[in-house]
Amino acid sequence: MQDVFSRVLDAIDIETYLICESEDECKEIIYGILNKMGLKDVSIVFIEHNGPGARVRARGYIHKPGDTYGWLEINRRADGQ
């Protein structure tokens, strides 16, 4: 099977609620999760600590402008190029 990330246009967003003491701890946890998934270029899009944890949405970039896009290569092969 080909690399599944080659089908991603730009980024993958993950939103979840993490049990943590603070927003800083939440950031540390979500960065760890995304790094474990193999995503190195990560941004926090939203974070809000409330009660026993924090709601967080993080984005792991697969492709940025100017990258070699896996999905573009797939389209070229489909067109016979």
N, C-alpha and C positions, 0 to 999 in steps of 0.2 A: 504494500500500500504506500502511496506517495505521502509526503509530509503533509499532514492535515493543516498545518499553519499556512501552507501555500494557497489555501482557499480563503484566507482571511484578507479582506480588503485593506484594513488599516490597523485596528486594535481590538483587543478583547476587554470588555468591562466585566467586573465581578462586583456584585453588591451583596452584602451580608451584614449580619449583626454579630459582633464579636464580644465575648465576655472579657472585660478588661477594667483596669483601674482608672485609665485616663486616655485621652486622645493620643498622647505620645506612645503609650503602650499599644494601642490599636494600630497605629502606623507601623510599629515594629513588627507586629504579628502579620498584618496584611502584606507588607514587603516580603516577609519570610515565606508566606504562602505562594505569592506570585513568583518569587525566585525559585522555589521548589518546583513550580510548574515549568521552569525554564525561561520565564519572562524577566529580562534584565532591565529594560527601559520602562519604568513604571511611574505613574503619576497618581496622586490621590485627587479624585474629582470632588468628593464630598465626604465629610466626616462630622459626626455629631455625637458627643458622649451624653448618655441619658440613662440614669438608673444603673444597672449592673454592668453596662457595657456601652458599646458605640455602634451606630449604624455607619457603614463605610462603603463607598463606591470607589474602586480603583481601576485604572486603565493600564493594561500592559500592551505596549506597542509592538506590533509584528513588522509593519512597514511604515515608513515615514516618507514624505515627499522626496522624490529623487532616488528612492531605493529600487532594486531589481524586484519587481513584483512577481510572485509565483503565479498568481491568478492570470496575469497577462501572458505568461508562457503557456499556460493551459489553453487559453483562447487561441494563441498562435498555432499550437499543435492541432486544435480542432478545425482550424481553417486550412490546414495543410501547409503551413509555412515552415 
